[in-house]
Amino acid sequence: MTTRTLSLGALALVALTSGAAMAQTNAAPMDGAKPAMEKCYGVSMAGKNDCAAGPGTTCAGTSKMDYQGNAWKFVPAGTCTTIKTPKGMGMLTPMKS
């Protein structure tokens, strides 16, 4: 009975410790604010867009090709036009695919 109690206690301690470690690595900013994001066209991979993938598609995850010019992905504000792809730089407005 004591071996069982010790095993359960050790298991509980491991669970609590790992939970505390995860809470520290995934901590949100103290003020609760999320970083500003902007739509960036032409930077998502096929099927990885956040929305707006043009005619024949519905929304998120529906782009048909990599770097599709009319499909956007959320990126941190101010970084879109600095993202380099094989088809050029990211754009703040839709572009022809």
Biopython code that builds the backbone (N, CA, C, O; Angstrom):
import numpy as np
from Bio.PDB.StructureBuilder import StructureBuilder

atoms = [
    (1, "MET", "N", (0.823, -1.196, 0.000)),
    (1, "MET", "CA", (0.000, 0.000, 0.000)),
    (1, "MET", "C", (0.866, 1.259, 0.000)),
    (1, "MET", "O", (0.531, 2.219, -0.694)),
    (2, "THR", "N", (1.959, 1.289, 0.748)),
    (2, "THR", "CA", (2.803, 2.475, 0.782)),
    (2, "THR", "C", (3.531, 2.681, -0.543)),
    (2, "THR", "O", (3.768, 3.822, -0.942)),
    (3, "THR", "N", (3.887, 1.602, -1.228)),
    (3, "THR", "CA", (4.528, 1.740, -2.537)),
    (3, "THR", "C", (3.553, 2.383, -3.513)),
    (3, "THR", "O", (3.931, 3.231, -4.322)),
    (4, "ARG", "N", (2.324, 1.977, -3.427)),
    (4, "ARG", "CA", (1.294, 2.549, -4.304)),
    (4, "ARG", "C", (1.089, 4.027, -3.994)),
    (4, "ARG", "O", (0.974, 4.839, -4.912)),
    (5, "THR", "N", (1.041, 4.378, -2.741)),
    (5, "THR", "CA", (0.863, 5.771, -2.326)),
    (5, "THR", "C", (2.044, 6.622, -2.788)),
    (5, "THR", "O", (1.858, 7.734, -3.283)),
    (6, "LEU", "N", (3.264, 6.094, -2.625)),
    (6, "LEU", "CA", (4.451, 6.827, -3.062)),
    (6, "LEU", "C", (4.453, 7.007, -4.580)),
    (6, "LEU", "O", (4.816, 8.075, -5.074)),
    (7, "SER", "N", (4.056, 5.985, -5.317)),
    (7, "SER", "CA", (4.007, 6.080, -6.780)),
    (7, "SER", "C", (3.006, 7.135, -7.231)),
    (7, "SER", "O", (3.292, 7.935, -8.122)),
    (8, "LEU", "N", (1.830, 7.130, -6.608)),
    (8, "LEU", "CA", (0.819, 8.137, -6.956)),
    (8, "LEU", "C", (1.290, 9.543, -6.597)),
    (8, "LEU", "O", (1.051, 10.494, -7.342)),
    (9, "GLY", "N", (1.956, 9.670, -5.462)),
    (9, "GLY", "CA", (2.491, 10.973, -5.059)),
    (9, "GLY", "C", (3.548, 11.473, -6.030)),
    (9, "GLY", "O", (3.569, 12.652, -6.385)),
    (10, "ALA", "N", (4.425, 10.573, -6.457)),
    (10, "ALA", "CA", (5.474, 10.941, -7.415)),
    (10, "ALA", "C", (4.870, 11.336, -8.748)),
    (10, "ALA", "O", (5.312, 12.303, -9.369)),
    (11, "LEU", "N", (3.863, 10.598, -9.194)),
    (11, "LEU", "CA", (3.185, 10.914, -10.443)),
    (11, "LEU", "C", (2.511, 12.283, -10.383)),
    (11, "LEU", "O", (2.578, 13.055, -11.340)),
    (12, "ALA", "N", (1.870, 12.577, -9.269)),
    (12, "ALA", "CA", (1.228, 13.878, -9.092)),
    (12, "ALA", "C", (2.261, 14.997, -9.099)),
    (12, "ALA", "O", (2.025, 16.055, -9.682)),
    (13, "LEU", "N", (3.405, 14.773, -8.456)),
    (13, "LEU", "CA", (4.468, 15.779, -8.417)),
    (13, "LEU", "C", (5.018, 16.048, -9.819)),
    (13, "LEU", "O", (5.256, 17.199, -10.184)),
    (14, "VAL", "N", (5.216, 14.992, -10.598)),
    (14, "VAL", "CA", (5.697, 15.154, -11.973)),
    (14, "VAL", "C", (4.682, 15.938, -12.793)),
    (14, "VAL", "O", (5.068, 16.828, -13.550)),
    (15, "ALA", "N", (3.398, 15.632, -12.661)),
    (15, "ALA", "CA", (2.356, 16.338, -13.411)),
    (15, "ALA", "C", (2.326, 17.819, -13.038)),
    (15, "ALA", "O", (2.214, 18.674, -13.917)),
    (16, "LEU", "N", (2.424, 18.127, -11.765)),
    (16, "LEU", "CA", (2.412, 19.532, -11.328)),
    (16, "LEU", "C", (3.648, 20.272, -11.820)),
    (16, "LEU", "O", (3.552, 21.420, -12.253)),
    (17, "THR", "N", (4.788, 19.636, -11.757)),
    (17, "THR", "CA", (6.037, 20.266, -12.198)),
    (17, "THR", "C", (6.013, 20.549, -13.687)),
    (17, "THR", "O", (6.394, 21.637, -14.118)),
    (18, "SER", "N", (5.568, 19.582, -14.480)),
    (18, "SER", "CA", (5.541, 19.807, -15.927)),
    (18, "SER", "C", (4.511, 20.868, -16.294)),
    (18, "SER", "O", (4.724, 21.631, -17.236)),
    (19, "GLY", "N", (3.405, 20.927, -15.570)),
    (19, "GLY", "CA", (2.403, 21.962, -15.816)),
    (19, "GLY", "C", (2.952, 23.347, -15.523)),
    (19, "GLY", "O", (2.688, 24.291, -16.268)),
    (20, "ALA", "N", (3.710, 23.475, -14.449)),
    (20, "ALA", "CA", (4.310, 24.762, -14.096)),
    (20, "ALA", "C", (5.341, 25.182, -15.141)),
    (20, "ALA", "O", (5.431, 26.359, -15.487)),
    (21, "ALA", "N", (6.114, 24.226, -15.640)),
    (21, "ALA", "CA", (7.113, 24.543, -16.662)),
    (21, "ALA", "C", (6.453, 25.010, -17.945)),
    (21, "ALA", "O", (6.920, 25.957, -18.578)),
    (22, "MET", "N", (5.371, 24.353, -18.332)),
    (22, "MET", "CA", (4.659, 24.757, -19.534)),
    (22, "MET", "C", (4.051, 26.140, -19.374)),
    (22, "MET", "O", (4.041, 26.918, -20.327)),
    (23, "ALA", "N", (3.553, 26.458, -18.212)),
    (23, "ALA", "CA", (2.954, 27.766, -17.975)),
    (23, "ALA", "C", (3.991, 28.873, -18.112)),
    (23, "ALA", "O", (3.668, 29.969, -18.570)),
    (24, "GLN", "N", (5.221, 28.603, -17.723)),
    (24, "GLN", "CA", (6.269, 29.613, -17.828)),
    (24, "GLN", "C", (6.700, 29.837, -19.266)),
    (24, "GLN", "O", (6.966, 30.977, -19.648)),
    (25, "THR", "N", (6.778, 28.799, -20.069)),
    (25, "THR", "CA", (7.252, 28.965, -21.444)),
    (25, "THR", "C", (6.184, 29.527, -22.361)),
    (25, "THR", "O", (6.520, 30.094, -23.401)),
    (26, "ASN", "N", (4.915, 29.394, -22.019)),
    (26, "ASN", "CA", (3.831, 29.875, -22.862)),
    (26, "ASN", "C", (3.158, 31.111, -22.277)),
    (26, "ASN", "O", (2.009, 31.410, -22.603)),
    (27, "ALA", "N", (3.857, 31.816, -21.429)),
    (27, "ALA", "CA", (3.255, 32.956, -20.751)),
    (27, "ALA", "C", (2.918, 34.071, -21.728)),
    (27, "ALA", "O", (3.707, 34.381, -22.621)),
    (28, "ALA", "N", (1.757, 34.667, -21.560)),
    (28, "ALA", "CA", (1.320, 35.797, -22.376)),
    (28, "ALA", "C", (1.857, 37.081, -21.758)),
    (28, "ALA", "O", (2.236, 37.094, -20.587)),
    (29, "PRO", "N", (1.893, 38.158, -22.531)),
    (29, "PRO", "CA", (2.310, 39.431, -21.952)),
    (29, "PRO", "C", (1.445, 39.777, -20.745)),
    (29, "PRO", "O", (0.258, 39.450, -20.713)),
    (30, "MET", "N", (2.035, 40.434, -19.760)),
    (30, "MET", "CA", (1.341, 40.731, -18.503)),
    (30, "MET", "C", (0.113, 41.611, -18.703)),
    (30, "MET", "O", (-0.856, 41.487, -17.955)),
    (31, "ASP", "N", (0.133, 42.495, -19.694)),
    (31, "ASP", "CA", (-1.015, 43.382, -19.887)),
    (31, "ASP", "C", (-2.124, 42.716, -20.690)),
    (31, "ASP", "O", (-3.185, 43.309, -20.886)),
    (32, "GLY", "N", (-1.894, 41.494, -21.156)),
    (32, "GLY", "CA", (-2.911, 40.757, -21.898)),
    (32, "GLY", "C", (-3.058, 41.196, -23.344)),
    (32, "GLY", "O", (-3.901, 40.661, -24.063)),
    (33, "ALA", "N", (-2.260, 42.153, -23.784)),
    (33, "ALA", "CA", (-2.366, 42.652, -25.159)),
    (33, "ALA", "C", (-1.701, 41.680, -26.129)),
    (33, "ALA", "O", (-0.643, 41.121, -25.842)),
    (34, "LYS", "N", (-2.328, 41.494, -27.263)),
    (34, "LYS", "CA", (-1.749, 40.666, -28.310)),
    (34, "LYS", "C", (-0.991, 41.576, -29.263)),
    (34, "LYS", "O", (-1.359, 42.738, -29.434)),
    (35, "PRO", "N", (0.074, 41.053, -29.891)),
    (35, "PRO", "CA", (0.809, 41.902, -30.829)),
    (35, "PRO", "C", (-0.068, 42.282, -32.017)),
    (35, "PRO", "O", (-0.918, 41.502, -32.446)),
    (36, "ALA", "N", (0.142, 43.467, -32.535)),
    (36, "ALA", "CA", (-0.626, 43.931, -33.697)),
    (36, "ALA", "C", (-0.274, 43.070, -34.901)),
    (36, "ALA", "O", (0.893, 42.750, -35.130)),
    (37, "MET", "N", (-1.286, 42.702, -35.660)),
    (37, "MET", "CA", (-1.104, 41.855, -36.836)),
    (37, "MET", "C", (-1.673, 42.567, -38.056)),
    (37, "MET", "O", (-2.525, 43.447, -37.933)),
    (38, "GLU", "N", (-1.192, 42.177, -39.239)),
    (38, "GLU", "CA", (-1.716, 42.726, -40.483)),
    (38, "GLU", "C", (-1.837, 41.609, -41.512)),
    (38, "GLU", "O", (-1.157, 40.587, -41.428)),
    (39, "LYS", "N", (-2.724, 41.830, -42.490)),
    (39, "LYS", "CA", (-2.895, 40.874, -43.581)),
    (39, "LYS", "C", (-1.746, 41.057, -44.561)),
    (39, "LYS", "O", (-1.427, 42.178, -44.959)),
    (40, "CYS", "N", (-1.128, 39.949, -44.945)),
    (40, "CYS", "CA", (-0.023, 39.999, -45.895)),
    (40, "CYS", "C", (-0.330, 39.029, -47.029)),
    (40, "CYS", "O", (-0.446, 37.822, -46.816)),
    (41, "TYR", "N", (-0.461, 39.572, -48.233)),
    (41, "TYR", "CA", (-0.814, 38.780, -49.408)),
    (41, "TYR", "C", (0.434, 38.202, -50.079)),
    (41, "TYR", "O", (1.490, 38.833, -50.122)),
    (42, "GLY", "N", (0.281, 36.990, -50.597)),
    (42, "GLY", "CA", (1.335, 36.376, -51.390)),
    (42, "GLY", "C", (2.444, 35.712, -50.610)),
    (42, "GLY", "O", (3.506, 35.449, -51.174)),
    (43, "VAL", "N", (2.243, 35.429, -49.325)),
    (43, "VAL", "CA", (3.312, 34.821, -48.541)),
    (43, "VAL", "C", (2.965, 33.436, -47.997)),
    (43, "VAL", "O", (3.829, 32.764, -47.434)),
    (44, "SER", "N", (1.722, 33.002, -48.155)),
    (44, "SER", "CA", (1.329, 31.715, -47.570)),
    (44, "SER", "C", (1.596, 30.562, -48.534)),
    (44, "SER", "O", (1.622, 30.735, -49.752)),
    (45, "MET", "N", (1.790, 29.404, -47.961)),
    (45, "MET", "CA", (1.958, 28.188, -48.744)),
    (45, "MET", "C", (0.570, 27.648, -49.099)),
    (45, "MET", "O", (-0.417, 28.021, -48.464)),
    (46, "ALA", "N", (0.488, 26.791, -50.087)),
    (46, "ALA", "CA", (-0.787, 26.209, -50.514)),
    (46, "ALA", "C", (-1.500, 25.570, -49.330)),
    (46, "ALA", "O", (-0.927, 24.749, -48.613)),
    (47, "GLY", "N", (-2.757, 25.957, -49.135)),
    (47, "GLY", "CA", (-3.566, 25.403, -48.062)),
    (47, "GLY", "C", (-3.257, 25.944, -46.679)),
    (47, "GLY", "O", (-3.821, 25.454, -45.700)),
    (48, "LYS", "N", (-2.388, 26.927, -46.559)),
    (48, "LYS", "CA", (-1.992, 27.476, -45.261)),
    (48, "LYS", "C", (-2.387, 28.938, -45.083)),
    (48, "LYS", "O", (-1.941, 29.584, -44.135)),
    (49, "ASN", "N", (-3.220, 29.471, -45.981)),
    (49, "ASN", "CA", (-3.626, 30.873, -45.877)),
    (49, "ASN", "C", (-4.639, 31.054, -44.746)),
    (49, "ASN", "O", (-5.315, 30.107, -44.343)),
    (50, "ASP", "N", (-4.731, 32.275, -44.247)),
    (50, "ASP", "CA", (-5.702, 32.578, -43.195)),
    (50, "ASP", "C", (-7.071, 32.884, -43.785)),
    (50, "ASP", "O", (-8.083, 32.585, -43.151)),
    (51, "CYS", "N", (-7.137, 33.465, -44.972)),
    (51, "CYS", "CA", (-8.423, 33.705, -45.630)),
    (51, "CYS", "C", (-8.213, 34.339, -47.001)),
    (51, "CYS", "O", (-7.080, 34.530, -47.442)),
    (52, "ALA", "N", (-9.327, 34.665, -47.672)),
    (52, "ALA", "CA", (-9.350, 35.352, -48.970)),
    (52, "ALA", "C", (-8.419, 34.725, -49.988)),
    (52, "ALA", "O", (-7.308, 35.208, -50.208)),
    (53, "ALA", "N", (-8.872, 33.652, -50.605)),
    (53, "ALA", "CA", (-8.040, 32.990, -51.600)),
    (53, "ALA", "C", (-8.626, 33.082, -53.005)),
    (53, "ALA", "O", (-8.284, 32.281, -53.875)),
    (54, "GLY", "N", (-9.488, 34.035, -53.226)),
    (54, "GLY", "CA", (-9.989, 34.282, -54.568)),
    (54, "GLY", "C", (-11.123, 33.381, -55.014)),
    (54, "GLY", "O", (-11.649, 32.594, -54.228)),
    (55, "PRO", "N", (-11.503, 33.501, -56.296)),
    (55, "PRO", "CA", (-12.628, 32.741, -56.845)),
    (55, "PRO", "C", (-12.435, 31.239, -56.680)),
    (55, "PRO", "O", (-11.336, 30.713, -56.851)),
    (56, "GLY", "N", (-13.528, 30.564, -56.345)),
    (56, "GLY", "CA", (-13.499, 29.118, -56.210)),
    (56, "GLY", "C", (-13.018, 28.612, -54.866)),
    (56, "GLY", "O", (-12.930, 27.401, -54.661)),
    (57, "THR", "N", (-12.704, 29.509, -53.946)),
    (57, "THR", "CA", (-12.270, 29.098, -52.611)),
    (57, "THR", "C", (-13.179, 29.756, -51.580)),
    (57, "THR", "O", (-13.866, 30.731, -51.881)),
    (58, "THR", "N", (-13.179, 29.232, -50.390)),
    (58, "THR", "CA", (-14.069, 29.773, -49.369)),
    (58, "THR", "C", (-13.342, 30.639, -48.356)),
    (58, "THR", "O", (-13.742, 31.781, -48.128)),
    (59, "CYS", "N", (-12.295, 30.131, -47.750)),
    (59, "CYS", "CA", (-11.586, 30.943, -46.767)),
    (59, "CYS", "C", (-10.299, 30.262, -46.325)),
    (59, "CYS", "O", (-9.514, 29.819, -47.163)),
    (60, "ALA", "N", (-10.076, 30.176, -45.027)),
    (60, "ALA", "CA", (-8.826, 29.660, -44.481)),
    (60, "ALA", "C", (-8.480, 28.274, -45.014)),
    (60, "ALA", "O", (-9.331, 27.388, -45.089)),
    (61, "GLY", "N", (-7.215, 28.109, -45.380)),
    (61, "GLY", "CA", (-6.718, 26.821, -45.833)),
    (61, "GLY", "C", (-7.156, 26.415, -47.220)),
    (61, "GLY", "O", (-7.079, 25.236, -47.563)),
    (62, "THR", "N", (-7.617, 27.360, -48.034)),
    (62, "THR", "CA", (-8.146, 27.000, -49.352)),
    (62, "THR", "C", (-7.306, 27.491, -50.527)),
    (62, "THR", "O", (-7.701, 27.307, -51.679)),
    (63, "SER", "N", (-6.167, 28.107, -50.264)),
    (63, "SER", "CA", (-5.343, 28.548, -51.393)),
    (63, "SER", "C", (-4.838, 27.322, -52.141)),
    (63, "SER", "O", (-4.562, 26.284, -51.538)),
    (64, "LYS", "N", (-4.720, 27.451, -53.449)),
    (64, "LYS", "CA", (-4.394, 26.316, -54.307)),
    (64, "LYS", "C", (-2.907, 26.208, -54.644)),
    (64, "LYS", "O", (-2.443, 25.156, -55.083)),
    (65, "MET", "N", (-2.159, 27.297, -54.437)),
    (65, "MET", "CA", (-0.735, 27.248, -54.777)),
    (65, "MET", "C", (0.075, 28.073, -53.784)),
    (65, "MET", "O", (-0.460, 28.950, -53.107)),
    (66, "ASP", "N", (1.360, 27.784, -53.706)),
    (66, "ASP", "CA", (2.254, 28.537, -52.841)),
    (66, "ASP", "C", (2.330, 29.986, -53.298)),
    (66, "ASP", "O", (2.361, 30.265, -54.497)),
    (67, "TYR", "N", (2.361, 30.898, -52.349)),
    (67, "TYR", "CA", (2.514, 32.330, -52.588)),
    (67, "TYR", "C", (1.421, 32.908, -53.477)),
    (67, "TYR", "O", (1.671, 33.832, -54.251)),
    (68, "GLN", "N", (0.214, 32.369, -53.368)),
    (68, "GLN", "CA", (-0.924, 32.844, -54.165)),
    (68, "GLN", "C", (-1.186, 34.307, -53.829)),
    (68, "GLN", "O", (-1.375, 34.652, -52.663)),
    (69, "GLY", "N", (-1.198, 35.152, -54.828)),
    (69, "GLY", "CA", (-1.263, 36.596, -54.638)),
    (69, "GLY", "C", (-2.543, 37.138, -54.043)),
    (69, "GLY", "O", (-2.539, 38.245, -53.506)),
    (70, "ASN", "N", (-3.640, 36.400, -54.117)),
    (70, "ASN", "CA", (-4.884, 36.899, -53.550)),
    (70, "ASN", "C", (-5.259, 36.174, -52.259)),
    (70, "ASN", "O", (-6.394, 36.283, -51.795)),
    (71, "ALA", "N", (-4.321, 35.442, -51.682)),
    (71, "ALA", "CA", (-4.527, 34.769, -50.397)),
    (71, "ALA", "C", (-3.628, 35.441, -49.367)),
    (71, "ALA", "O", (-2.463, 35.727, -49.642)),
    (72, "TRP", "N", (-4.178, 35.696, -48.169)),
    (72, "TRP", "CA", (-3.377, 36.386, -47.169)),
    (72, "TRP", "C", (-3.145, 35.541, -45.937)),
    (72, "TRP", "O", (-3.846, 34.562, -45.681)),
    (73, "LYS", "N", (-2.142, 35.948, -45.182)),
    (73, "LYS", "CA", (-1.762, 35.330, -43.923)),
    (73, "LYS", "C", (-1.520, 36.463, -42.935)),
    (73, "LYS", "O", (-0.946, 37.488, -43.301)),
    (74, "PHE", "N", (-1.954, 36.290, -41.677)),
    (74, "PHE", "CA", (-1.657, 37.287, -40.656)),
    (74, "PHE", "C", (-0.176, 37.224, -40.298)),
    (74, "PHE", "O", (0.363, 36.145, -40.056)),
    (75, "VAL", "N", (0.475, 38.377, -40.265)),
    (75, "VAL", "CA", (1.881, 38.494, -39.863)),
    (75, "VAL", "C", (1.985, 39.665, -38.890)),
    (75, "VAL", "O", (1.103, 40.524, -38.870)),
    (76, "PRO", "N", (3.043, 39.716, -38.086)),
    (76, "PRO", "CA", (3.211, 40.873, -37.192)),
    (76, "PRO", "C", (3.221, 42.177, -37.986)),
    (76, "PRO", "O", (3.836, 42.264, -39.049)),
    (77, "ALA", "N", (2.539, 43.178, -37.462)),
    (77, "ALA", "CA", (2.428, 44.479, -38.137)),
    (77, "ALA", "C", (3.812, 45.039, -38.458)),
    (77, "ALA", "O", (4.723, 45.014, -37.630)),
    (78, "GLY", "N", (3.940, 45.542, -39.681)),
    (78, "GLY", "CA", (5.182, 46.161, -40.111)),
    (78, "GLY", "C", (6.178, 45.206, -40.749)),
    (78, "GLY", "O", (7.255, 45.633, -41.165)),
    (79, "THR", "N", (5.840, 43.912, -40.837)),
    (79, "THR", "CA", (6.794, 42.957, -41.393)),
    (79, "THR", "C", (6.425, 42.460, -42.786)),
    (79, "THR", "O", (7.265, 41.869, -43.465)),
    (80, "CYS", "N", (5.207, 42.683, -43.220)),
    (80, "CYS", "CA", (4.728, 42.102, -44.478)),
    (80, "CYS", "C", (5.628, 42.413, -45.660)),
    (80, "CYS", "O", (6.062, 41.498, -46.360)),
    (81, "THR", "N", (5.907, 43.651, -45.890)),
    (81, "THR", "CA", (6.652, 44.041, -47.093)),
    (81, "THR", "C", (8.127, 43.685, -47.007)),
    (81, "THR", "O", (8.872, 43.926, -47.957)),
    (82, "THR", "N", (8.567, 43.119, -45.889)),
    (82, "THR", "CA", (9.955, 42.670, -45.767)),
    (82, "THR", "C", (10.082, 41.161, -45.967)),
    (82, "THR", "O", (11.191, 40.627, -45.967)),
    (83, "ILE", "N", (8.948, 40.468, -46.137)),
    (83, "ILE", "CA", (8.973, 39.020, -46.333)),
    (83, "ILE", "C", (9.275, 38.716, -47.792)),
    (83, "ILE", "O", (8.514, 39.087, -48.685)),
    (84, "LYS", "N", (10.393, 38.038, -48.026)),
    (84, "LYS", "CA", (10.821, 37.722, -49.391)),
    (84, "LYS", "C", (10.375, 36.303, -49.736)),
    (84, "LYS", "O", (10.574, 35.370, -48.959)),
    (85, "THR", "N", (9.771, 36.159, -50.908)),
    (85, "THR", "CA", (9.346, 34.851, -51.416)),
    (85, "THR", "C", (9.954, 34.653, -52.804)),
    (85, "THR", "O", (10.503, 35.597, -53.371)),
    (86, "PRO", "N", (9.868, 33.455, -53.356)),
    (86, "PRO", "CA", (10.374, 33.245, -54.721)),
    (86, "PRO", "C", (9.639, 34.089, -55.769)),
    (86, "PRO", "O", (10.134, 34.274, -56.881)),
    (87, "LYS", "N", (8.447, 34.601, -55.406)),
    (87, "LYS", "CA", (7.671, 35.421, -56.340)),
    (87, "LYS", "C", (7.778, 36.912, -56.037)),
    (87, "LYS", "O", (7.068, 37.710, -56.649)),
    (88, "GLY", "N", (8.634, 37.302, -55.121)),
    (88, "GLY", "CA", (8.782, 38.705, -54.759)),
    (88, "GLY", "C", (8.517, 38.926, -53.283)),
    (88, "GLY", "O", (8.608, 37.996, -52.482)),
    (89, "MET", "N", (8.190, 40.152, -52.927)),
    (89, "MET", "CA", (7.960, 40.517, -51.534)),
    (89, "MET", "C", (6.477, 40.401, -51.189)),
    (89, "MET", "O", (5.619, 40.427, -52.072)),
    (90, "GLY", "N", (6.186, 40.273, -49.889)),
    (90, "GLY", "CA", (4.809, 40.288, -49.430)),
    (90, "GLY", "C", (4.157, 41.622, -49.742)),
    (90, "GLY", "O", (4.844, 42.640, -49.834)),
    (91, "MET", "N", (2.840, 41.632, -49.905)),
    (91, "MET", "CA", (2.110, 42.859, -50.250)),
    (91, "MET", "C", (0.978, 43.079, -49.271)),
    (91, "MET", "O", (0.410, 42.124, -48.741)),
    (92, "LEU", "N", (0.650, 44.333, -49.033)),
    (92, "LEU", "CA", (-0.460, 44.684, -48.143)),
    (92, "LEU", "C", (-1.803, 44.661, -48.865)),
    (92, "LEU", "O", (-2.845, 44.754, -48.217)),
    (93, "THR", "N", (-1.800, 44.540, -50.182)),
    (93, "THR", "CA", (-3.016, 44.450, -50.977)),
    (93, "THR", "C", (-2.922, 43.227, -51.880)),
    (93, "THR", "O", (-1.823, 42.778, -52.205)),
    (94, "PRO", "N", (-4.072, 42.685, -52.286)),
    (94, "PRO", "CA", (-4.041, 41.503, -53.159)),
    (94, "PRO", "C", (-3.277, 41.794, -54.440)),
    (94, "PRO", "O", (-3.296, 42.916, -54.947)),
    (95, "MET", "N", (-2.609, 40.778, -54.957)),
    (95, "MET", "CA", (-1.902, 40.914, -56.215)),
    (95, "MET", "C", (-2.261, 39.745, -57.121)),
    (95, "MET", "O", (-2.763, 38.728, -56.643)),
    (96, "LYS", "N", (-2.017, 39.871, -58.390)),
    (96, "LYS", "CA", (-2.325, 38.813, -59.338)),
    (96, "LYS", "C", (-1.393, 37.624, -59.078)),
    (96, "LYS", "O", (-0.184, 37.791, -58.911)),
    (97, "SER", "N", (-1.975, 36.430, -59.047)),
    (97, "SER", "CA", (-1.170, 35.212, -58.769)),
    (97, "SER", "C", (-0.296, 34.829, -59.930)),
    (97, "SER", "O", (0.433, 33.839, -59.855)),
]
sb = StructureBuilder()
sb.init_structure("model")
sb.init_model(0)
sb.init_chain("A")
sb.init_seg("    ")
for serial, (resi, resn, name, xyz) in enumerate(atoms, 1):
    if name == "N":
        sb.init_residue(resn, " ", resi, " ")
    sb.init_atom(name, np.array(xyz, "f"), 0.0, 1.0, " ", f" {name:<3s}", serial, name[0])
structure = sb.get_structure()
